[in-house]
Every structure is written in structure tokens, then in C-alpha cells.
Amino acid sequence: MRHPLLTIFILFTVVAGAGGARLHSLQSDQPPSFLDNNVKPTVVITLQRTVCYGTCPEYKVTIFADGRVLYEGVSSVKTKGQAWGRISRQKLEDLILEFQNIYYFNLNDSYTPGTKACPQSMTDMPAATTSLSWNGKSKTIVHYHGCRGLQVLDLLTQLENKIDEAVNVNKWVK
């Protein structure tokens, strides 16, 4: 007669082994299993892009601490609904460094028309909302792309584009 803990261990090993085949998949309906069971599935980075007067893609990307990426396509995108991907630990660390390089936690919460952080604006442009949760701190910034006149606006646009590049969002958007 087998010991109950041994049976549970064998069952866990078989299930974990079967689930491991999905680790290499970059796109699936289901979230990939964790790379490291010690890492909590917490959200680290988000990027949400909004519609514009034309056909700007509307979607949200959520990057978790274990490297999982959740894409949620809404409109003017190739893939509508949810899709899953993964980025490497190095790409995640590189993105966090990009946030740090622009002193993200020291920036305004909003760069939208009618605020001092948006000295000039054009209409009918999309917006991007980013967030970072890191080392016990969290921040969200709304960036309307019609705002002009400050260097930080270009830095935010570059950061947003780097997030898109890191997760290879074009596989879902174009």
C-alpha cells in the first residue's frame, strides 16, 4: 500500500510535467504555467492604449513578475480578446530599468489637456496609460498623445514603445 503523500507527489509530478510543455508556447488561450513557483503572480507593468479619432489600436498589456504577459485586444487590432505570452526575466529587468531611467515615480500622474503638464495639445489623439509596481511602490501615469511642449512626453512615448517591443505586441495588433 502506497503512502498518501507519495501518491500526491507522483500525481503532482505527472501534472507538472504535462503542464511544462506549455512553457515554450508564446501564444495560447491559457496562461502559461509559472517559471518560478517562488515568484508570486503579481502585476509589475501595464500599458493600455486607447482609441483615437481614426483607427488607433485599443488594447491592454499586463506583465506579471514571473514573465507572463496578458494581452487584451479591444478594437482596431488583429486579435480581439485575451492572448497570453511570456517575456524573459532579462526583458522584464530591462523594462524596469527604463522606468527608473526616466524617474517614473517622480513624474506627474497625468499628462492631459488642461493641466500644467500639457502646455500645448492637439485633438483626436490616443492616450496611453502605464503603471509600474516595484519595490513596494506603485504609480500610474495617463499620457495623452496630443500633448506637446515637454521633453518628458517624448520619454513617456519611448517607454510605451519599449513595452510594446518587449512583449512583441505586433503579433496581436497587426
Secondary structure, DSSP 4 states (H G I P E B T S, - for coil): ---HHHHHHHHHHHHHHHHGGGGG-SSBSSPPPPS-TTS---EEEEEEE---SS---EEEEEEETTSEEEEEEEESSSS-EEEEEE--HHHHHHHHHHHHHTTGGGS-SEE-TTSTT-SEE-SS--EEEEEEEETTEEEEEEEETTEES-HHHHHHHHHHHHHHHHHTTHHHH-
